[in-house]
């Protein structure tokens, strides 16, 4: 699963072959292919709900080459100037009050970004689905009025963030509309839903992403994109630690 990264995937409109002819492998290959873009720019609102407590955060960011590089900066008053930089499997955060850059590693990776239901481990997911998981096609299901392929993914390596995923892939857009994420013992850890799909250029993208952490009571994070642009030139300096302190 990709992180807000997971969360910013672009989808091409693919020709629809007969659903019965699609295999688990062909479906996953199209899902992976649909997330290819040179660059990505976005502005978004993140709403974090913890029981009766509700936090609203705004941010903008840039992404490059399938999530291997990304930069985000928060703009709401409480977090103004907090920045994140991801390069491959490394992640840094900049705190403007302390004028300090900290690398996120070890047990910190399991914590939620800005208190959200998106962990830092989620943000560091880079590999394609086909590289990291074995796939099996299950019986098709519908989500609302959208017909979906249902694919069971089982991790190939023990270091995978999630042992198993069940993904519900729209049969026209090849965009996962729902993802269920499981631990090794079979416990459901998180669910993710992508909705309000719209066309941006030649791609179909979700305007709203909703993440629920099933280990926490009444915990939910919603990301709504106010703007998203693909394949524009982004200066290389954006993806450097020096840019965090600009």
C-alpha positions as CSV (number, residue, x, y, z in Angstrom):
1,X,0.0,0.0,0.0
2,X,1.3,3.4,-0.9
3,X,1.5,6.3,1.9
4,X,0.2,9.8,1.8
5,X,1.6,8.5,0.6
6,X,-0.3,5.7,0.1
7,X,-2.8,8.0,-0.2
8,X,-1.9,10.2,-3.4
9,X,-2.1,7.5,-6.1
10,X,-2.8,8.4,-9.7
11,X,-4.9,6.1,-11.9
12,X,-4.9,6.0,-15.8
13,X,-8.2,5.1,-17.5
14,X,-7.5,1.7,-18.9
15,X,-9.4,-0.2,-21.6
16,X,-11.7,-2.7,-19.9
17,X,-11.3,-6.3,-20.8
18,X,-13.9,-8.9,-19.9
19,X,-13.7,-9.2,-16.1
20,X,-13.7,-13.0,-16.3
21,X,-10.5,-12.9,-18.4
22,X,-8.6,-11.0,-15.8
23,X,-6.3,-12.9,-13.5
24,X,-5.1,-11.7,-10.0
25,X,-1.7,-11.0,-11.6
26,X,-3.0,-9.0,-14.5
27,X,-5.3,-6.9,-12.2
28,X,-2.4,-6.2,-9.8
29,X,-0.1,-5.3,-12.7
30,X,-2.7,-2.7,-13.9
31,X,-3.1,-1.3,-10.4
32,X,0.7,-0.9,-10.2
33,X,0.9,0.6,-13.7
34,X,-1.8,3.0,-13.0
35,X,0.2,4.6,-10.2
36,X,3.1,5.7,-12.5
37,X,3.7,9.4,-12.7
38,X,6.7,11.6,-13.2
39,X,5.8,14.1,-10.5
40,X,2.8,15.1,-8.3
41,X,1.8,18.3,-6.6
42,X,-1.1,18.6,-4.2
43,X,-2.9,20.6,-1.5
44,X,-5.0,18.7,1.0
45,X,-6.9,18.9,4.3
46,X,-6.5,16.1,6.9
47,X,-9.2,15.7,9.5
48,X,-8.4,13.4,12.4
49,X,-11.2,12.2,14.6
50,X,-10.6,10.6,18.0
51,X,-13.9,10.0,19.7
52,X,-15.3,13.5,20.2
53,X,-12.0,15.2,19.5
54,X,-11.5,16.5,16.0
55,X,-8.3,18.0,14.5
56,X,-8.1,19.7,11.1
57,X,-4.7,20.1,9.5
58,X,-3.8,21.6,6.1
59,X,-0.7,20.8,4.0
60,X,0.8,20.8,0.6
61,X,3.4,18.5,-1.0
62,X,5.3,17.1,-3.9
63,X,5.9,13.5,-5.0
64,X,8.3,12.0,-7.5
65,X,8.8,8.6,-9.2
66,X,6.1,6.4,-7.7
67,X,6.5,7.5,-4.1
68,X,10.3,7.0,-3.8
69,X,10.6,10.7,-3.0
70,X,8.2,13.0,-1.4
71,X,8.0,16.3,0.6
72,X,5.1,17.7,2.7
73,X,4.7,20.9,4.6
74,X,1.9,21.7,7.1
75,X,0.2,25.1,6.9
76,X,-2.4,25.1,9.7
77,X,-1.5,27.5,12.6
78,X,-0.7,24.8,15.2
79,X,1.7,22.9,12.9
80,X,2.9,25.8,10.7
81,X,6.2,24.9,9.0
82,X,6.4,21.3,10.1
83,X,7.9,19.4,7.1
84,X,8.4,15.8,6.1
85,X,11.0,14.5,3.6
86,X,11.0,10.9,2.4
87,X,13.7,9.5,0.2
88,X,13.4,5.7,-0.6
89,X,13.1,4.0,2.8
90,X,14.3,7.0,4.9
91,X,12.1,9.6,6.5
92,X,12.9,12.9,8.2
93,X,10.8,15.5,10.0
94,X,11.7,19.2,10.6
95,X,10.4,21.1,13.6
96,X,10.5,24.9,13.0
97,X,10.3,25.8,16.7
98,X,13.5,23.9,17.5
99,X,15.0,24.5,14.1
100,X,15.8,20.7,14.2
101,X,15.7,17.8,11.8
102,X,15.0,14.4,13.2
103,X,15.2,11.0,11.4
104,X,12.2,8.8,12.1
105,X,13.3,5.2,12.8
106,X,12.8,2.2,15.0
107,X,9.7,2.0,17.2
108,X,8.8,5.6,16.1
109,X,7.8,4.2,12.7
110,X,4.7,2.6,14.2
111,X,3.4,5.9,15.4
112,X,0.8,7.9,13.5
113,X,1.9,10.9,11.4
114,X,0.7,14.0,13.3
115,X,-1.5,11.8,15.5
116,X,-3.4,10.4,12.5
117,X,-4.2,6.8,11.6
118,X,-1.5,6.9,8.9
119,X,1.7,5.4,10.4
120,X,5.2,6.4,9.4
121,X,5.6,2.7,8.2
122,X,2.7,3.4,5.8
123,X,4.5,6.4,4.4
124,X,7.6,4.4,3.7
125,X,5.9,1.8,1.5
126,X,7.7,2.0,-1.8
127,X,7.6,-1.5,-3.5
128,X,5.0,-2.4,-6.1
129,X,2.2,-4.7,-5.0
130,X,3.5,-7.4,-7.3
131,X,7.0,-7.3,-5.8
132,X,5.9,-7.6,-2.2
133,X,2.8,-9.8,-2.3
134,X,1.4,-13.0,-3.7
135,X,-2.0,-12.4,-5.2
136,X,-5.2,-14.5,-5.4
137,X,-8.4,-13.5,-7.0
138,X,-11.6,-14.0,-4.9
139,X,-15.2,-13.6,-5.9
140,X,-16.1,-10.2,-7.4
141,X,-18.1,-7.8,-5.2
142,X,-19.8,-4.4,-5.6
143,X,-19.1,-1.3,-3.6
144,X,-22.1,0.9,-4.0
145,X,-22.8,0.9,-7.8
146,X,-19.2,0.0,-8.7
147,X,-18.3,-3.5,-9.6
148,X,-14.9,-4.6,-8.1
149,X,-12.4,-7.3,-8.5
150,X,-11.5,-8.7,-5.0
151,X,-7.8,-9.7,-4.6
152,X,-6.2,-11.3,-1.6
153,X,-2.6,-10.3,-1.1
154,X,-0.2,-12.4,1.1
155,X,3.2,-10.9,2.0
156,X,6.2,-12.6,0.4
157,X,8.7,-11.3,3.0
158,X,8.5,-11.3,6.8
159,X,9.4,-7.6,7.0
160,X,6.2,-6.5,5.2
161,X,4.2,-3.9,7.2
162,X,1.0,-6.0,6.7
163,X,0.9,-9.8,6.4
164,X,-2.3,-9.8,4.4
165,X,-4.4,-7.3,2.4
166,X,-7.8,-7.7,0.8
167,X,-8.3,-5.0,-1.9
168,X,-11.4,-4.2,-3.9
169,X,-10.4,-2.9,-7.3
170,X,-12.8,-0.9,-9.5
171,X,-13.2,-2.9,-12.7
172,X,-13.1,0.2,-15.0
173,X,-10.6,2.4,-13.3
174,X,-8.3,-0.3,-11.7
175,X,-8.3,1.9,-8.6
176,X,-8.6,0.2,-5.2
177,X,-11.9,1.6,-3.7
178,X,-11.4,-0.3,-0.4
179,X,-8.4,-2.0,1.3
180,X,-8.4,-4.1,4.4
181,X,-5.0,-4.6,6.2
182,X,-4.3,-7.5,8.4
183,X,-1.7,-8.6,11.0
184,X,0.0,-12.0,11.0
185,X,-2.5,-13.4,13.4
186,X,-5.3,-12.5,11.1
187,X,-6.4,-9.4,13.1
188,X,-7.9,-6.6,11.0
189,X,-5.6,-3.6,11.7
190,X,-6.9,-0.9,9.3
191,X,-9.3,-0.2,6.5
192,X,-8.9,2.4,3.8
193,X,-11.6,3.7,1.4
194,X,-11.0,5.9,-1.6
195,X,-14.0,7.8,-2.9
196,X,-15.2,10.9,-4.9
197,X,-13.2,9.7,-7.8
198,X,-12.6,12.4,-10.5
199,X,-10.6,12.8,-13.6
200,X,-7.4,14.8,-13.6
201,X,-5.9,15.0,-17.1
202,X,-5.8,11.5,-18.3
203,X,-6.0,10.0,-14.8
204,X,-8.8,9.1,-12.4
205,X,-8.0,9.9,-8.8
206,X,-9.8,9.7,-5.4
207,X,-10.7,13.1,-4.0
208,X,-11.3,11.6,-0.6
209,X,-9.4,9.0,1.4
210,X,-10.7,7.6,4.7
211,X,-8.5,5.5,7.0
212,X,-9.7,3.7,10.1
213,X,-7.4,2.1,12.7
214,X,-9.4,-0.8,14.1
215,X,-7.2,-1.1,17.1
216,X,-8.4,2.3,18.4
217,X,-11.9,3.1,19.4
218,X,-13.6,5.7,17.2
219,X,-10.4,6.6,15.4
220,X,-10.6,7.9,11.8
221,X,-8.5,10.0,9.5
222,X,-9.9,11.6,6.3
223,X,-7.8,13.3,3.6
224,X,-9.5,15.6,1.1
225,X,-7.6,16.9,-1.8
226,X,-8.2,20.5,-2.8
227,X,-5.8,20.5,-5.7
228,X,-3.7,17.9,-7.5
229,X,-1.4,18.3,-10.5
230,X,0.7,15.7,-12.3
231,X,3.9,15.7,-14.4
232,X,5.1,19.2,-13.7
233,X,8.8,20.0,-13.3
234,X,9.8,20.1,-9.6
235,X,13.3,21.4,-8.7
236,X,15.6,18.7,-7.4
237,X,16.4,20.8,-4.3
238,X,12.9,20.1,-3.0
239,X,13.9,16.5,-2.2
240,X,16.9,17.4,0.0
241,X,17.4,17.9,3.8
242,X,18.7,21.4,3.1
243,X,15.2,22.3,1.7
244,X,13.6,21.4,5.1
245,X,15.3,24.4,6.7
246,X,14.8,26.9,3.9
